[in-house]
Amino acid sequence: MIDLSVASGFVIGLVFGVVGLLSGFCLMSSLRDLWTTSDTRKIRSYATALAVAILGTQILAGAGFVNIGTSIYLQPSFSAPLIFFGGLLFGLGMVLANGCASRALVLLGKGNLRSLVVITIIGITAQMTLKGLIAPARIAFLDWTKTAPTAVSAPALLTTMGLDDISARLIATLIASGALLIYAFSDKTFRRSYGQVAAGLIIGLLVVAGWAATGWFAADDFNPVPVASLTFVSPMADSVQYVMLSTGLTLNFGIALVAGVLAGSLTTATLTGRFEFEGYTSVTHTGRSIAGAAFMGIGGAMAYGCSIGQGLTGVSTLAMPSFIALAGILSGAAFAIHSKTRLLAFAFR
């Protein structure tokens, strides 16, 4: 019998791979276009995806279909410094590697062999941070700095001001998704960029589909699976481990998601004539890519997610830690993109 969560993960990944390749959906390239050429189409596409993800996720949660409170994003205690620093490292890394974790998967499907190096290093360093050599230091810092605030999400924060749960969720959702949609569609150029509009809408719906798949559609009291959606750092770590030790492990939603993205990208690249092998152009190029991948693996593990895992999926829960992680990612990327140092300037040569 096919595990529904695994099958759902593969299908969701398949669609993400197709859309990601055709649209170039990626937070790093969105920020680069915004800050270096003032082209806002991709960042508005990302904003659209986030708005749809928030709206859909909160509808599922509010209707009682999915208990997002059991996800890693809404745990009762967390370390803000650890999450922010992890996000900062991830932001730096995605600029050095010239793409985030999800983008590396998409590009590998079209023959970019640099992405194979990036994915492998992300998987290894993430596993080192979660369970290996770096894990004791991470856990020690987590225990030293973690707090248990009264409210861990925006709706919960509103309830401390006297609002009931339903009103708090509704107000927080409408403010967040409404502001993002107004920003996205206030630009005429973006409104006419039908491909970018469609990409944002579809990616946002994929986040919602992930929650529905793991928290409702594939939910099984006898074989429970973690409630999750689109995220790539931890699944890459699991995928690398699965490739090495598959006889002692089982497939899960995240591993299937990674496989689906590769399959979707590869199929699309082949059918559209975009498949072409690419490699590194210099030792410097290789070095900064490896460094960026390591930063993403370590940082993503510390922040509990990447530019998709925290930036879209985490924020769709309106969790405070996810806003902190996204702030770290944006800060790291801003520093890297605007830095005048030689090392970081290489990222755009």
Secondary structure, 3 states (H helix, E strand, C coil): CCCHHHHHHHHHHHHHHHHHHHHCCCHHHHHHHHHHHCCCHHHHHHHHHHHHHHHHHHHHHHCCCCCHHHCHHHCCCECHHHHHHHHHHHHHHHHHCCCCHHHHHHHHHCCEHHHHHHHHHHHHHHHHHHCCCCHHHHHHHHHHHCECCCCCEHHHHHHCCCCCHHHHHHHHHHHHHHHHHHHHHCCHHHHCCHHHHHHHHHHHHHHHHHHHHHHHHCCCCCCCCCCCCCCCHHHHHHHHHHHHHHHHCCCCHHHHHHHHHHHHHHHHHHHCCCCCCECCCCHHHHHHHHHHHHHHHHHHHHHCCCCCHHHHHHHHCCEHHHHHHHHHHHHHHHHHHHCCCHHHHHHHC
